[in-house]
Amino acid sequence: MRPEEVSSHVARRLAARRAELGLSLSEVSRRCGVSLQQIHRYEIGSNIISAPMLWQLAKCLDVDIRYFFEGLET
């Protein structure tokens, strides 16, 4: 699997988790201490999420970091 495919999958999972919690971009931004624009870029896959940021997002969205990788082919 190419790195771009992994990044795209993580971005979709981030957007799915936000929707699952019924949160707006603004609410996620406030919870995670990241700008609304940056959350949007993460969700559409235009910015790659670093490991420390993924950890932070997992904590503020109340999921294990492995959540973002579920469903990926091995």
Distance bins in CASP14 RR format, pairs under 12 A and 6 or more apart:
PFRMAT RR
TARGET T0000
AUTHOR 0000-0000-0000
RMODE 2
METHOD distances of the structure
MODEL  1
1 7 0 0 0 0 0 1 0 0 0 0 0
1 8 0 0 0 0 0 1 0 0 0 0 0
1 9 0 0 0 0 1 0 0 0 0 0 0
1 10 0 0 0 0 0 1 0 0 0 0 0
1 69 0 0 0 0 0 1 0 0 0 0 0
1 71 0 0 0 0 0 1 0 0 0 0 0
1 72 1 0 0 1 0 0 0 0 0 0 0
1 73 1 0 1 0 0 0 0 0 0 0 0
1 74 0 0 0 0 1 0 0 0 0 0 0
2 8 0 0 0 0 1 0 0 0 0 0 0
2 9 0 0 0 0 0 1 0 0 0 0 0
2 72 0 0 0 0 0 1 0 0 0 0 0
2 73 0 0 0 0 0 1 0 0 0 0 0
3 9 0 0 0 0 0 1 0 0 0 0 0
3 10 0 0 0 0 0 1 0 0 0 0 0
3 48 0 0 0 0 1 0 0 0 0 0 0
3 72 0 0 0 0 0 1 0 0 0 0 0
4 10 0 0 0 0 0 1 0 0 0 0 0
4 11 0 0 0 0 0 1 0 0 0 0 0
4 45 0 0 0 0 1 0 0 0 0 0 0
4 46 0 0 0 0 0 1 0 0 0 0 0
4 48 0 0 0 0 1 0 0 0 0 0 0
5 11 0 0 0 0 0 1 0 0 0 0 0
5 12 0 0 0 0 0 1 0 0 0 0 0
5 45 0 0 0 0 0 1 0 0 0 0 0
5 69 0 0 0 0 0 1 0 0 0 0 0
5 71 0 0 0 0 0 1 0 0 0 0 0
5 72 0 0 0 0 1 0 0 0 0 0 0
5 73 0 0 0 0 1 0 0 0 0 0 0
6 12 0 0 0 0 0 1 0 0 0 0 0
6 13 0 0 0 0 0 1 0 0 0 0 0
6 45 0 0 0 0 0 1 0 0 0 0 0
6 48 0 0 0 0 1 0 0 0 0 0 0
6 49 0 0 0 0 0 1 0 0 0 0 0
6 54 0 0 0 0 0 1 0 0 0 0 0
6 68 0 0 0 0 1 0 0 0 0 0 0
6 69 1 0 0 1 0 0 0 0 0 0 0
6 71 0 0 0 0 0 1 0 0 0 0 0
6 72 1 0 0 1 0 0 0 0 0 0 0
6 73 0 0 0 0 1 0 0 0 0 0 0
6 74 0 0 0 0 0 1 0 0 0 0 0
7 13 0 0 0 0 0 1 0 0 0 0 0
7 14 0 0 0 0 0 1 0 0 0 0 0
7 41 0 0 0 0 0 1 0 0 0 0 0
7 42 0 0 0 0 1 0 0 0 0 0 0
7 43 0 0 0 0 0 1 0 0 0 0 0
7 44 0 0 0 0 0 1 0 0 0 0 0
7 45 1 0 0 1 0 0 0 0 0 0 0
7 46 0 0 0 0 1 0 0 0 0 0 0
7 47 0 0 0 0 1 0 0 0 0 0 0
7 48 1 0 1 0 0 0 0 0 0 0 0
7 49 1 0 0 1 0 0 0 0 0 0 0
7 50 0 0 0 0 0 1 0 0 0 0 0
7 54 0 0 0 0 0 1 0 0 0 0 0
7 68 0 0 0 0 0 1 0 0 0 0 0
7 69 0 0 0 0 0 1 0 0 0 0 0
7 72 0 0 0 0 0 1 0 0 0 0 0
8 14 0 0 0 0 0 1 0 0 0 0 0
8 15 0 0 0 0 0 1 0 0 0 0 0
8 42 0 0 0 0 0 1 0 0 0 0 0
8 43 0 0 0 0 0 1 0 0 0 0 0
8 44 0 0 0 0 1 0 0 0 0 0 0
8 45 1 0 0 1 0 0 0 0 0 0 0
8 46 0 0 0 0 0 1 0 0 0 0 0
8 48 0 0 0 0 1 0 0 0 0 0 0
8 49 0 0 0 0 0 1 0 0 0 0 0
8 68 0 0 0 0 0 1 0 0 0 0 0
8 72 0 0 0 0 0 1 0 0 0 0 0
9 15 0 0 0 0 0 1 0 0 0 0 0
9 16 0 0 0 0 0 1 0 0 0 0 0
9 45 0 0 0 0 0 1 0 0 0 0 0
9 49 0 0 0 0 0 1 0 0 0 0 0
9 67 0 0 0 0 0 1 0 0 0 0 0
9 68 1 0 0 1 0 0 0 0 0 0 0
9 69 1 0 0 1 0 0 0 0 0 0 0
9 70 0 0 0 0 1 0 0 0 0 0 0
9 71 1 0 0 1 0 0 0 0 0 0 0
9 72 1 0 1 0 0 0 0 0 0 0 0
9 73 0 0 0 0 1 0 0 0 0 0 0
10 16 0 0 0 0 0 1 0 0 0 0 0
10 17 0 0 0 0 0 1 0 0 0 0 0
10 42 0 0 0 0 1 0 0 0 0 0 0
10 43 0 0 0 0 1 0 0 0 0 0 0
10 44 0 0 0 0 0 1 0 0 0 0 0
10 45 0 0 0 0 1 0 0 0 0 0 0
10 47 0 0 0 0 0 1 0 0 0 0 0
10 48 0 0 0 0 1 0 0 0 0 0 0
10 49 1 0 0 1 0 0 0 0 0 0 0
10 50 0 0 0 0 0 1 0 0 0 0 0
10 51 0 0 0 0 0 1 0 0 0 0 0
10 53 0 0 0 0 0 1 0 0 0 0 0
10 54 1 0 0 1 0 0 0 0 0 0 0
10 57 0 0 0 0 1 0 0 0 0 0 0
10 58 0 0 0 0 0 1 0 0 0 0 0
10 65 0 0 0 0 0 1 0 0 0 0 0
10 66 0 0 0 0 0 1 0 0 0 0 0
10 67 0 0 0 0 1 0 0 0 0 0 0
10 68 1 0 1 0 0 0 0 0 0 0 0
10 69 1 0 0 1 0 0 0 0 0 0 0
10 70 0 0 0 0 0 1 0 0 0 0 0
10 71 0 0 0 0 0 1 0 0 0 0 0
10 72 0 0 0 0 1 0 0 0 0 0 0
11 17 0 0 0 0 0 1 0 0 0 0 0
11 18 0 0 0 0 0 1 0 0 0 0 0
11 39 0 0 0 0 0 1 0 0 0 0 0
11 40 0 0 0 0 0 1 0 0 0 0 0
11 41 0 0 0 0 1 0 0 0 0 0 0
11 42 1 0 0 1 0 0 0 0 0 0 0
11 43 1 0 1 0 0 0 0 0 0 0 0
11 44 1 0 0 1 0 0 0 0 0 0 0
11 45 1 0 1 0 0 0 0 0 0 0 0
11 46 0 0 0 0 1 0 0 0 0 0 0
11 47 0 0 0 0 1 0 0 0 0 0 0
11 48 0 0 0 0 1 0 0 0 0 0 0
11 49 1 0 0 1 0 0 0 0 0 0 0
11 54 0 0 0 0 0 1 0 0 0 0 0
11 57 0 0 0 0 0 1 0 0 0 0 0
11 68 0 0 0 0 1 0 0 0 0 0 0
12 18 0 0 0 0 0 1 0 0 0 0 0
12 19 0 0 0 0 0 1 0 0 0 0 0
12 42 0 0 0 0 0 1 0 0 0 0 0
12 43 0 0 0 0 1 0 0 0 0 0 0
12 44 0 0 0 0 1 0 0 0 0 0 0
12 45 0 0 0 0 1 0 0 0 0 0 0
12 49 0 0 0 0 0 1 0 0 0 0 0
12 67 0 0 0 0 0 1 0 0 0 0 0
12 68 0 0 0 0 1 0 0 0 0 0 0
12 69 0 0 0 0 0 1 0 0 0 0 0
12 70 0 0 0 0 0 1 0 0 0 0 0
12 71 0 0 0 0 0 1 0 0 0 0 0
12 72 0 0 0 0 0 1 0 0 0 0 0
13 19 0 0 0 0 0 1 0 0 0 0 0
13 20 0 0 0 0 0 1 0 0 0 0 0
13 42 0 0 0 0 0 1 0 0 0 0 0
13 43 0 0 0 0 1 0 0 0 0 0 0
13 45 0 0 0 0 0 1 0 0 0 0 0
13 49 0 0 0 0 0 1 0 0 0 0 0
13 54 0 0 0 0 0 1 0 0 0 0 0
13 57 0 0 0 0 1 0 0 0 0 0 0
13 58 0 0 0 0 0 1 0 0 0 0 0
13 61 0 0 0 0 1 0 0 0 0 0 0
13 63 0 0 0 0 1 0 0 0 0 0 0
13 64 0 0 0 0 0 1 0 0 0 0 0
13 65 0 0 0 0 0 1 0 0 0 0 0
13 66 0 0 0 0 0 1 0 0 0 0 0
13 67 1 0 0 1 0 0 0 0 0 0 0
13 68 1 0 1 0 0 0 0 0 0 0 0
13 69 1 0 0 1 0 0 0 0 0 0 0
13 70 1 0 0 1 0 0 0 0 0 0 0
13 71 0 0 0 0 1 0 0 0 0 0 0
13 72 0 0 0 0 1 0 0 0 0 0 0
14 20 0 0 0 0 0 1 0 0 0 0 0
14 21 0 0 0 0 0 1 0 0 0 0 0
14 23 0 0 0 0 0 1 0 0 0 0 0
14 25 0 0 0 0 0 1 0 0 0 0 0
14 28 0 0 0 0 1 0 0 0 0 0 0
14 32 0 0 0 0 0 1 0 0 0 0 0
14 34 0 0 0 0 0 1 0 0 0 0 0
14 38 0 0 0 0 0 1 0 0 0 0 0
14 39 0 0 0 0 1 0 0 0 0 0 0
14 40 0 0 0 0 0 1 0 0 0 0 0
14 41 0 0 0 0 0 1 0 0 0 0 0
14 42 1 0 1 0 0 0 0 0 0 0 0
14 43 1 0 1 0 0 0 0 0 0 0 0
14 44 0 0 0 0 1 0 0 0 0 0 0
14 45 0 0 0 0 1 0 0 0 0 0 0
14 47 0 0 0 0 0 1 0 0 0 0 0
14 48 0 0 0 0 0 1 0 0 0 0 0
14 49 1 0 0 1 0 0 0 0 0 0 0
14 53 0 0 0 0 0 1 0 0 0 0 0
14 54 0 0 0 0 1 0 0 0 0 0 0
14 56 0 0 0 0 0 1 0 0 0 0 0
14 57 1 0 0 1 0 0 0 0 0 0 0
14 58 0 0 0 0 1 0 0 0 0 0 0
14 60 0 0 0 0 0 1 0 0 0 0 0
14 61 1 0 0 1 0 0 0 0 0 0 0
14 63 0 0 0 0 1 0 0 0 0 0 0
14 65 0 0 0 0 0 1 0 0 0 0 0
14 67 0 0 0 0 1 0 0 0 0 0 0
14 68 1 0 0 1 0 0 0 0 0 0 0
14 69 0 0 0 0 0 1 0 0 0 0 0
15 21 0 0 0 0 0 1 0 0 0 0 0
15 22 0 0 0 0 0 1 0 0 0 0 0
15 23 0 0 0 0 0 1 0 0 0 0 0
15 25 0 0 0 0 1 0 0 0 0 0 0
15 28 0 0 0 0 1 0 0 0 0 0 0
15 39 0 0 0 0 1 0 0 0 0 0 0
15 40 0 0 0 0 1 0 0 0 0 0 0
15 41 0 0 0 0 0 1 0 0 0 0 0
15 42 0 0 0 0 1 0 0 0 0 0 0
15 43 1 0 1 0 0 0 0 0 0 0 0
15 44 0 0 0 0 1 0 0 0 0 0 0
15 45 0 0 0 0 1 0 0 0 0 0 0
15 49 0 0 0 0 0 1 0 0 0 0 0
15 57 0 0 0 0 0 1 0 0 0 0 0
15 61 0 0 0 0 0 1 0 0 0 0 0
15 68 0 0 0 0 0 1 0 0 0 0 0
16 22 0 0 0 0 0 1 0 0 0 0 0
16 23 0 0 0 0 0 1 0 0 0 0 0
16 43 0 0 0 0 1 0 0 0 0 0 0
16 61 0 0 0 0 0 1 0 0 0 0 0
16 63 0 0 0 0 0 1 0 0 0 0 0
16 67 0 0 0 0 1 0 0 0 0 0 0
16 68 0 0 0 0 1 0 0 0 0 0 0
16 70 0 0 0 0 0 1 0 0 0 0 0
16 71 0 0 0 0 0 1 0 0 0 0 0
17 23 0 0 0 0 1 0 0 0 0 0 0
17 28 0 0 0 0 1 0 0 0 0 0 0
17 31 0 0 0 0 0 1 0 0 0 0 0
17 32 0 0 0 0 0 1 0 0 0 0 0
17 39 0 0 0 0 0 1 0 0 0 0 0
17 42 0 0 0 0 0 1 0 0 0 0 0
17 43 0 0 0 0 1 0 0 0 0 0 0
17 54 0 0 0 0 0 1 0 0 0 0 0
17 57 0 0 0 0 1 0 0 0 0 0 0
17 58 0 0 0 0 1 0 0 0 0 0 0
17 60 0 0 0 0 0 1 0 0 0 0 0
17 61 1 0 1 0 0 0 0 0 0 0 0
17 62 0 0 0 0 1 0 0 0 0 0 0
17 63 1 0 0 1 0 0 0 0 0 0 0
17 64 0 0 0 0 0 1 0 0 0 0 0
17 65 0 0 0 0 0 1 0 0 0 0 0
17 67 1 0 0 1 0 0 0 0 0 0 0
17 68 0 0 0 0 1 0 0 0 0 0 0
17 70 0 0 0 0 0 1 0 0 0 0 0
18 24 0 0 0 0 1 0 0 0 0 0 0
18 25 1 0 0 1 0 0 0 0 0 0 0
18 26 0 0 0 0 0 1 0 0 0 0 0
18 27 0 0 0 0 1 0 0 0 0 0 0
18 28 1 0 1 0 0 0 0 0 0 0 0
18 29 0 0 0 0 0 1 0 0 0 0 0
18 31 0 0 0 0 1 0 0 0 0 0 0
18 32 0 0 0 0 0 1 0 0 0 0 0
18 36 0 0 0 0 0 1 0 0 0 0 0
18 39 1 0 0 1 0 0 0 0 0 0 0
18 40 0 0 0 0 0 1 0 0 0 0 0
18 42 0 0 0 0 0 1 0 0 0 0 0
18 43 1 0 0 1 0 0 0 0 0 0 0
18 57 0 0 0 0 1 0 0 0 0 0 0
18 60 0 0 0 0 0 1 0 0 0 0 0
18 61 1 0 0 1 0 0 0 0 0 0 0
18 62 0 0 0 0 0 1 0 0 0 0 0
18 63 0 0 0 0 0 1 0 0 0 0 0
19 25 0 0 0 0 0 1 0 0 0 0 0
19 27 0 0 0 0 0 1 0 0 0 0 0
19 28 0 0 0 0 0 1 0 0 0 0 0
19 43 0 0 0 0 1 0 0 0 0 0 0
19 61 0 0 0 0 0 1 0 0 0 0 0
20 28 0 0 0 0 0 1 0 0 0 0 0
20 61 0 0 0 0 1 0 0 0 0 0 0
20 62 0 0 0 0 0 1 0 0 0 0 0
20 63 0 0 0 0 1 0 0 0 0 0 0
20 67 0 0 0 0 0 1 0 0 0 0 0
21 27 0 0 0 0 1 0 0 0 0 0 0
21 28 0 0 0 0 1 0 0 0 0 0 0
21 31 0 0 0 0 1 0 0 0 0 0 0
21 57 0 0 0 0 0 1 0 0 0 0 0
21 60 0 0 0 0 0 1 0 0 0 0 0
21 61 1 0 0 1 0 0 0 0 0 0 0
21 62 1 0 0 1 0 0 0 0 0 0 0
21 63 0 0 0 0 1 0 0 0 0 0 0
21 67 0 0 0 0 0 1 0 0 0 0 0
22 28 0 0 0 0 1 0 0 0 0 0 0
22 31 0 0 0 0 0 1 0 0 0 0 0
22 61 0 0 0 0 0 1 0 0 0 0 0
23 29 0 0 0 0 1 0 0 0 0 0 0
23 30 0 0 0 0 1 0 0 0 0 0 0
23 31 1 0 0 1 0 0 0 0 0 0 0
23 32 0 0 0 0 0 1 0 0 0 0 0
23 36 0 0 0 0 0 1 0 0 0 0 0
23 39 0 0 0 0 1 0 0 0 0 0 0
23 43 0 0 0 0 0 1 0 0 0 0 0
23 57 0 0 0 0 0 1 0 0 0 0 0
23 60 0 0 0 0 1 0 0 0 0 0 0
23 61 0 0 0 0 1 0 0 0 0 0 0
23 62 0 0 0 0 0 1 0 0 0 0 0
24 30 0 0 0 0 1 0 0 0 0 0 0
24 31 0 0 0 0 0 1 0 0 0 0 0
24 36 0 0 0 0 1 0 0 0 0 0 0
24 39 0 0 0 0 1 0 0 0 0 0 0
24 40 0 0 0 0 0 1 0 0 0 0 0
24 43 0 0 0 0 0 1 0 0 0 0 0
25 31 0 0 0 0 0 1 0 0 0 0 0
25 32 0 0 0 0 0 1 0 0 0 0 0
25 34 0 0 0 0 0 1 0 0 0 0 0
25 35 0 0 0 0 1 0 0 0 0 0 0
25 36 1 0 1 0 0 0 0 0 0 0 0
25 37 0 0 0 0 1 0 0 0 0 0 0
25 38 0 0 0 0 1 0 0 0 0 0 0
25 39 1 0 1 0 0 0 0 0 0 0 0
25 40 1 0 1 0 0 0 0 0 0 0 0
25 41 0 0 0 0 0 1 0 0 0 0 0
25 42 0 0 0 0 0 1 0 0 0 0 0
25 43 1 0 0 1 0 0 0 0 0 0 0
25 44 0 0 0 0 0 1 0 0 0 0 0
26 32 0 0 0 0 0 1 0 0 0 0 0
26 33 0 0 0 0 0 1 0 0 0 0 0
26 34 0 0 0 0 0 1 0 0 0 0 0
26 35 0 0 0 0 0 1 0 0 0 0 0
26 36 1 0 1 0 0 0 0 0 0 0 0
26 37 0 0 0 0 0 1 0 0 0 0 0
26 39 0 0 0 0 1 0 0 0 0 0 0
26 40 0 0 0 0 0 1 0 0 0 0 0
27 33 0 0 0 0 0 1 0 0 0 0 0
27 34 0 0 0 0 0 1 0 0 0 0 0
27 36 0 0 0 0 1 0 0 0 0 0 0
27 39 0 0 0 0 1 0 0 0 0 0 0
27 60 0 0 0 0 0 1 0 0 0 0 0
27 61 0 0 0 0 0 1 0 0 0 0 0
28 34 1 0 0 1 0 0 0 0 0 0 0
28 35 0 0 0 0 0 1 0 0 0 0 0
28 36 0 0 0 0 1 0 0 0 0 0 0
28 37 0 0 0 0 0 1 0 0 0 0 0
28 38 0 0 0 0 0 1 0 0 0 0 0
28 39 1 0 1 0 0 0 0 0 0 0 0
28 40 0 0 0 0 1 0 0 0 0 0 0
28 42 0 0 0 0 1 0 0 0 0 0 0
28 43 0 0 0 0 1 0 0 0 0 0 0
28 56 0 0 0 0 0 1 0 0 0 0 0
28 57 0 0 0 0 1 0 0 0 0 0 0
28 60 1 0 0 1 0 0 0 0 0 0 0
28 61 1 0 0 1 0 0 0 0 0 0 0
28 62 0 0 0 0 0 1 0 0 0 0 0
29 35 1 0 0 1 0 0 0 0 0 0 0
29 36 1 0 1 0 0 0 0 0 0 0 0
29 37 0 0 0 0 1 0 0 0 0 0 0
29 38 1 0 0 1 0 0 0 0 0 0 0
29 39 1 0 1 0 0 0 0 0 0 0 0
29 40 0 0 0 0 1 0 0 0 0 0 0
29 41 0 0 0 0 0 1 0 0 0 0 0
29 42 0 0 0 0 0 1 0 0 0 0 0
29 43 0 0 0 0 0 1 0 0 0 0 0
29 57 0 0 0 0 0 1 0 0 0 0 0
29 60 0 0 0 0 0 1 0 0 0 0 0
29 61 0 0 0 0 0 1 0 0 0 0 0
30 36 0 0 0 0 1 0 0 0 0 0 0
30 39 0 0 0 0 0 1 0 0 0 0 0
30 60 0 0 0 0 1 0 0 0 0 0 0
31 39 0 0 0 0 1 0 0 0 0 0 0
31 56 0 0 0 0 1 0 0 0 0 0 0
31 57 0 0 0 0 1 0 0 0 0 0 0
31 58 0 0 0 0 0 1 0 0 0 0 0
31 59 0 0 0 0 1 0 0 0 0 0 0
31 60 1 0 1 0 0 0 0 0 0 0 0
31 61 1 0 0 1 0 0 0 0 0 0 0
31 62 0 0 0 0 1 0 0 0 0 0 0
32 38 0 0 0 0 1 0 0 0 0 0 0
32 39 1 0 0 1 0 0 0 0 0 0 0
32 42 0 0 0 0 1 0 0 0 0 0 0
32 49 0 0 0 0 0 1 0 0 0 0 0
32 52 0 0 0 0 0 1 0 0 0 0 0
32 53 0 0 0 0 1 0 0 0 0 0 0
32 54 0 0 0 0 0 1 0 0 0 0 0
32 55 0 0 0 0 0 1 0 0 0 0 0
32 56 1 0 1 0 0 0 0 0 0 0 0
32 57 1 0 1 0 0 0 0 0 0 0 0
32 58 0 0 0 0 1 0 0 0 0 0 0
32 59 0 0 0 0 1 0 0 0 0 0 0
32 60 1 0 1 0 0 0 0 0 0 0 0
32 61 1 0 0 1 0 0 0 0 0 0 0
32 62 0 0 0 0 0 1 0 0 0 0 0
33 39 0 0 0 0 1 0 0 0 0 0 0
33 53 0 0 0 0 0 1 0 0 0 0 0
33 56 0 0 0 0 1 0 0 0 0 0 0
33 57 0 0 0 0 0 1 0 0 0 0 0
33 59 0 0 0 0 0 1 0 0 0 0 0
33 60 1 0 0 1 0 0 0 0 0 0 0
34 40 0 0 0 0 0 1 0 0 0 0 0
34 41 0 0 0 0 1 0 0 0 0 0 0
34 42 0 0 0 0 1 0 0 0 0 0 0
34 43 0 0 0 0 0 1 0 0 0 0 0
34 47 0 0 0 0 0 1 0 0 0 0 0
34 49 0 0 0 0 0 1 0 0 0 0 0
34 50 0 0 0 0 0 1 0 0 0 0 0
34 52 0 0 0 0 0 1 0 0 0 0 0
34 53 1 0 0 1 0 0 0 0 0 0 0
34 54 0 0 0 0 0 1 0 0 0 0 0
34 56 1 0 0 1 0 0 0 0 0 0 0
34 57 0 0 0 0 1 0 0 0 0 0 0
34 60 0 0 0 0 1 0 0 0 0 0 0
34 61 0 0 0 0 0 1 0 0 0 0 0
35 41 0 0 0 0 1 0 0 0 0 0 0
35 42 0 0 0 0 0 1 0 0 0 0 0
35 47 0 0 0 0 0 1 0 0 0 0 0
36 42 0 0 0 0 0 1 0 0 0 0 0
36 43 0 0 0 0 0 1 0 0 0 0 0
37 43 0 0 0 0 0 1 0 0 0 0 0
37 44 0 0 0 0 0 1 0 0 0 0 0
37 46 0 0 0 0 0 1 0 0 0 0 0
37 47 0 0 0 0 1 0 0 0 0 0 0
38 44 0 0 0 0 0 1 0 0 0 0 0
38 45 0 0 0 0 0 1 0 0 0 0 0
38 46 0 0 0 0 0 1 0 0 0 0 0
38 47 1 0 0 1 0 0 0 0 0 0 0
38 48 0 0 0 0 0 1 0 0 0 0 0
38 49 0 0 0 0 1 0 0 0 0 0 0
38 50 0 0 0 0 0 1 0 0 0 0 0
38 53 0 0 0 0 1 0 0 0 0 0 0
38 56 0 0 0 0 0 1 0 0 0 0 0
38 57 0 0 0 0 0 1 0 0 0 0 0
39 45 0 0 0 0 0 1 0 0 0 0 0
39 46 0 0 0 0 0 1 0 0 0 0 0
39 47 0 0 0 0 1 0 0 0 0 0 0
39 49 0 0 0 0 0 1 0 0 0 0 0
39 53 0 0 0 0 0 1 0 0 0 0 0
39 56 0 0 0 0 0 1 0 0 0 0 0
39 57 0 0 0 0 1 0 0 0 0 0 0
39 60 0 0 0 0 0 1 0 0 0 0 0
39 61 0 0 0 0 0 1 0 0 0 0 0
40 46 0 0 0 0 1 0 0 0 0 0 0
40 47 0 0 0 0 1 0 0 0 0 0 0
41 47 1 0 1 0 0 0 0 0 0 0 0
41 48 0 0 0 0 1 0 0 0 0 0 0
41 49 0 0 0 0 1 0 0 0 0 0 0
41 53 0 0 0 0 0 1 0 0 0 0 0
42 48 0 0 0 0 1 0 0 0 0 0 0
42 49 1 0 1 0 0 0 0 0 0 0 0
42 50 0 0 0 0 0 1 0 0 0 0 0
42 53 1 0 0 1 0 0 0 0 0 0 0
42 54 0 0 0 0 1 0 0 0 0 0 0
42 56 0 0 0 0 0 1 0 0 0 0 0
42 57 1 0 0 1 0 0 0 0 0 0 0
42 61 0 0 0 0 0 1 0 0 0 0 0
42 68 0 0 0 0 0 1 0 0 0 0 0
43 49 0 0 0 0 1 0 0 0 0 0 0
43 57 0 0 0 0 0 1 0 0 0 0 0
43 61 0 0 0 0 0 1 0 0 0 0 0
43 68 0 0 0 0 0 1 0 0 0 0 0
47 53 0 0 0 0 1 0 0 0 0 0 0
47 54 0 0 0 0 0 1 0 0 0 0 0
48 54 0 0 0 0 1 0 0 0 0 0 0
49 55 0 0 0 0 1 0 0 0 0 0 0
49 56 0 0 0 0 1 0 0 0 0 0 0
49 57 1 0 0 1 0 0 0 0 0 0 0
49 58 0 0 0 0 0 1 0 0 0 0 0
49 65 0 0 0 0 0 1 0 0 0 0 0
49 68 0 0 0 0 1 0 0 0 0 0 0
49 69 0 0 0 0 0 1 0 0 0 0 0
50 56 0 0 0 0 1 0 0 0 0 0 0
50 57 0 0 0 0 0 1 0 0 0 0 0
51 57 0 0 0 0 0 1 0 0 0 0 0
51 58 0 0 0 0 0 1 0 0 0 0 0
51 65 0 0 0 0 1 0 0 0 0 0 0
51 68 0 0 0 0 0 1 0 0 0 0 0
51 69 0 0 0 0 0 1 0 0 0 0 0
52 58 0 0 0 0 0 1 0 0 0 0 0
52 59 0 0 0 0 0 1 0 0 0 0 0
52 65 0 0 0 0 0 1 0 0 0 0 0
53 59 0 0 0 0 0 1 0 0 0 0 0
53 60 0 0 0 0 0 1 0 0 0 0 0
53 61 0 0 0 0 0 1 0 0 0 0 0
53 65 0 0 0 0 0 1 0 0 0 0 0
53 68 0 0 0 0 0 1 0 0 0 0 0
54 60 0 0 0 0 0 1 0 0 0 0 0
54 61 0 0 0 0 0 1 0 0 0 0 0
54 63 0 0 0 0 0 1 0 0 0 0 0
54 64 0 0 0 0 0 1 0 0 0 0 0
54 65 1 0 0 1 0 0 0 0 0 0 0
54 66 0 0 0 0 0 1 0 0 0 0 0
54 67 0 0 0 0 0 1 0 0 0 0 0
54 68 1 0 0 1 0 0 0 0 0 0 0
54 69 0 0 0 0 1 0 0 0 0 0 0
55 61 0 0 0 0 0 1 0 0 0 0 0
55 63 0 0 0 0 0 1 0 0 0 0 0
55 64 0 0 0 0 0 1 0 0 0 0 0
55 65 1 0 1 0 0 0 0 0 0 0 0
55 66 0 0 0 0 0 1 0 0 0 0 0
55 67 0 0 0 0 0 1 0 0 0 0 0
55 68 0 0 0 0 0 1 0 0 0 0 0
56 63 0 0 0 0 0 1 0 0 0 0 0
56 65 0 0 0 0 1 0 0 0 0 0 0
57 63 0 0 0 0 1 0 0 0 0 0 0
57 64 0 0 0 0 0 1 0 0 0 0 0
57 65 0 0 0 0 1 0 0 0 0 0 0
57 67 0 0 0 0 1 0 0 0 0 0 0
57 68 1 0 0 1 0 0 0 0 0 0 0
58 64 1 0 0 1 0 0 0 0 0 0 0
58 65 1 0 1 0 0 0 0 0 0 0 0
58 66 0 0 0 0 1 0 0 0 0 0 0
58 67 1 0 0 1 0 0 0 0 0 0 0
58 68 1 0 0 1 0 0 0 0 0 0 0
58 69 0 0 0 0 0 1 0 0 0 0 0
59 65 0 0 0 0 1 0 0 0 0 0 0
59 67 0 0 0 0 0 1 0 0 0 0 0
61 67 0 0 0 0 1 0 0 0 0 0 0
61 68 0 0 0 0 1 0 0 0 0 0 0
63 69 0 0 0 0 0 1 0 0 0 0 0
63 70 0 0 0 0 1 0 0 0 0 0 0
64 70 0 0 0 0 1 0 0 0 0 0 0
66 72 0 0 0 0 0 1 0 0 0 0 0
END
